[in-house]
């Protein structure tokens, strides 16, 4: 008896699935397509659903930087925690190869700062832009210095505009501060 119920249930399910498949083929035939095109359309829908997932950000935390600041009136130092947001996990792994050069560039940048440069919000934002520019240099990416004042060319001479990379070329998208202490 149980076998009969299972057989009837299985037969009903198979009939329903065949009927649904036949309806899809008929709809495709009306649109000018054929059954061979049905499978790729389903796959495209699945791909779109996979792509619709929000991309989670990937962060690469750097060891904290402790540097003497360039203040002349007093000995001051800064302890700054930096985290880099990268495009994806692969970029984060690739970044580790360049880490000694990236840390060196950031340390050199920080050593030229004074406590006054870093005390304001604008100073911290400028530092984040500069760190981003210095962090991508070892990878052969040169971003334009937005804060640099452009010199006027001498009269009668045209200044050649330098070609810079863009932020889209960079695997590092933003610089975040995880700690910022000045003493």
C-alpha positions as CSV (number, residue, x, y, z in Angstrom):
1,X,0.0,0.0,0.0
2,X,2.8,2.4,0.9
3,X,4.6,1.6,-2.3
4,X,1.4,2.5,-4.3
5,X,1.1,5.8,-2.6
6,X,4.8,6.6,-3.3
7,X,4.5,5.6,-6.9
8,X,1.4,7.7,-7.4
9,X,3.1,10.7,-5.6
10,X,6.3,10.3,-7.8
11,X,4.2,10.0,-11.0
12,X,2.3,13.2,-10.1
13,X,5.5,15.1,-9.4
14,X,7.0,13.9,-12.7
15,X,3.8,14.9,-14.6
16,X,3.9,18.4,-13.0
17,X,7.5,18.9,-13.9
18,X,7.0,17.8,-17.5
19,X,4.0,20.0,-17.9
20,X,5.9,23.1,-16.5
21,X,8.9,22.4,-18.8
22,X,6.5,22.1,-21.8
23,X,4.9,25.4,-20.9
24,X,8.3,27.1,-20.8
25,X,9.3,25.7,-24.2
26,X,5.9,26.9,-25.7
27,X,6.5,30.4,-24.2
28,X,10.0,30.4,-25.7
29,X,8.7,29.3,-29.1
30,X,6.2,32.1,-29.1
31,X,9.0,34.6,-28.4
32,X,11.0,33.2,-31.3
33,X,13.5,31.3,-29.1
34,X,13.9,27.5,-28.8
35,X,14.4,25.1,-25.9
36,X,18.2,25.3,-26.3
37,X,18.1,28.9,-25.2
38,X,16.2,28.1,-22.0
39,X,19.2,26.8,-20.1
40,X,21.5,29.8,-20.7
41,X,18.7,32.1,-19.6
42,X,18.3,30.2,-16.3
43,X,22.1,30.3,-15.8
44,X,22.2,34.1,-16.4
45,X,19.5,34.6,-13.8
46,X,21.5,32.5,-11.3
47,X,24.6,34.6,-12.1
48,X,22.8,37.8,-11.6
49,X,21.5,36.6,-8.2
50,X,25.1,35.7,-7.2
51,X,26.3,39.1,-8.3
52,X,23.5,40.9,-6.5
53,X,25.1,40.0,-3.1
54,X,26.7,43.0,-1.6
55,X,30.5,43.0,-1.7
56,X,31.8,43.1,1.8
57,X,34.7,45.4,2.4
58,X,38.2,44.0,2.9
59,X,40.5,45.7,5.4
60,X,44.2,45.2,5.9
61,X,45.4,46.5,9.3
62,X,49.0,47.7,9.5
63,X,51.0,47.4,12.7
64,X,50.8,50.7,14.6
65,X,53.3,53.4,13.7
66,X,55.2,55.2,16.4
67,X,57.3,58.1,15.2
68,X,59.0,61.2,16.5
69,X,57.2,64.3,15.1
70,X,59.1,67.2,13.4
71,X,58.1,69.7,16.2
72,X,61.1,72.0,17.0
73,X,59.8,73.4,20.3
74,X,59.3,70.1,22.1
75,X,59.9,66.4,21.7
76,X,56.6,64.9,20.5
77,X,55.7,61.6,19.1
78,X,52.7,60.0,17.5
79,X,51.3,56.6,17.7
80,X,49.0,56.0,14.7
81,X,47.1,52.9,13.8
82,X,46.4,52.6,10.0
83,X,44.0,50.2,8.2
84,X,43.8,50.1,4.4
85,X,40.6,49.2,2.7
86,X,41.3,47.2,-0.5
87,X,39.2,46.1,-3.4
88,X,39.1,42.4,-2.5
89,X,40.8,39.6,-0.5
90,X,43.3,38.9,-3.4
91,X,44.4,42.5,-3.4
92,X,44.9,42.2,0.4
93,X,47.1,39.2,-0.1
94,X,49.0,40.9,-2.9
95,X,49.6,44.0,-0.7
96,X,51.5,41.9,1.8
97,X,54.4,41.4,-0.7
98,X,54.8,45.2,-0.7
99,X,54.4,45.8,3.0
100,X,58.0,46.7,3.9
101,X,58.1,49.4,1.3
102,X,54.6,50.6,2.2
103,X,55.5,50.9,5.9
104,X,58.7,52.7,5.0
105,X,56.9,55.3,2.9
106,X,54.3,55.9,5.6
107,X,57.0,56.2,8.3
108,X,58.9,58.7,6.2
109,X,55.8,60.7,5.6
110,X,54.8,60.7,9.3
111,X,58.3,61.8,10.4
112,X,57.9,65.1,8.5
113,X,54.7,66.0,10.2
114,X,54.3,68.3,13.2
115,X,51.7,68.0,15.9
116,X,50.0,71.1,14.5
117,X,49.7,69.3,11.1
118,X,47.9,66.4,12.7
119,X,45.7,68.0,15.4
120,X,42.9,69.2,13.1
121,X,40.3,67.1,11.3
122,X,41.5,68.6,8.0
123,X,45.1,67.6,8.9
124,X,44.1,64.0,9.5
125,X,42.1,63.9,6.2
126,X,45.1,65.3,4.3
127,X,47.3,62.7,6.0
128,X,44.9,59.9,4.9
129,X,45.2,61.1,1.3
130,X,49.0,61.3,1.6
131,X,49.2,57.8,3.1
132,X,47.1,56.4,0.3
133,X,49.4,58.1,-2.3
134,X,52.5,56.8,-0.5
135,X,51.1,53.2,0.0
136,X,50.5,52.6,-3.7
137,X,53.9,53.9,-4.9
138,X,55.7,50.6,-4.4
139,X,53.2,49.0,-6.7
140,X,54.1,51.4,-9.5
141,X,50.9,53.5,-9.1
142,X,51.4,57.2,-8.8
143,X,48.4,59.2,-7.7
144,X,48.2,63.0,-8.1
145,X,48.8,65.1,-5.0
146,X,45.6,67.0,-4.6
147,X,47.2,69.3,-2.0
148,X,50.2,70.3,-4.0
149,X,50.0,73.8,-5.4
150,X,50.7,73.9,-9.1
151,X,53.4,76.3,-10.2
152,X,52.7,78.7,-13.0
153,X,54.9,78.0,-16.1
154,X,57.5,80.6,-17.0
155,X,56.2,83.2,-19.6
156,X,56.5,81.8,-23.1
157,X,56.8,78.2,-21.9
158,X,54.1,75.6,-21.9
159,X,54.0,73.3,-18.9
160,X,53.7,69.7,-19.7
161,X,50.9,68.1,-17.7
162,X,52.1,65.0,-15.9
163,X,50.1,61.8,-16.4
164,X,48.9,60.3,-13.2
165,X,47.2,57.0,-12.3
166,X,43.6,57.2,-10.9
167,X,42.1,55.8,-7.8
168,X,40.4,53.1,-9.9
169,X,43.9,51.8,-10.8
170,X,44.7,51.4,-7.1
171,X,44.0,48.2,-5.1
172,X,43.8,50.5,-2.0
173,X,40.6,52.4,-1.9
174,X,40.7,54.2,1.4
175,X,42.8,54.8,4.5
176,X,41.2,54.4,7.9
177,X,42.8,55.4,11.2
178,X,42.2,52.9,14.0
179,X,44.1,54.9,16.6
180,X,45.6,58.4,16.7
181,X,47.7,59.5,19.7
182,X,49.9,62.5,19.9
183,X,52.1,63.2,22.9
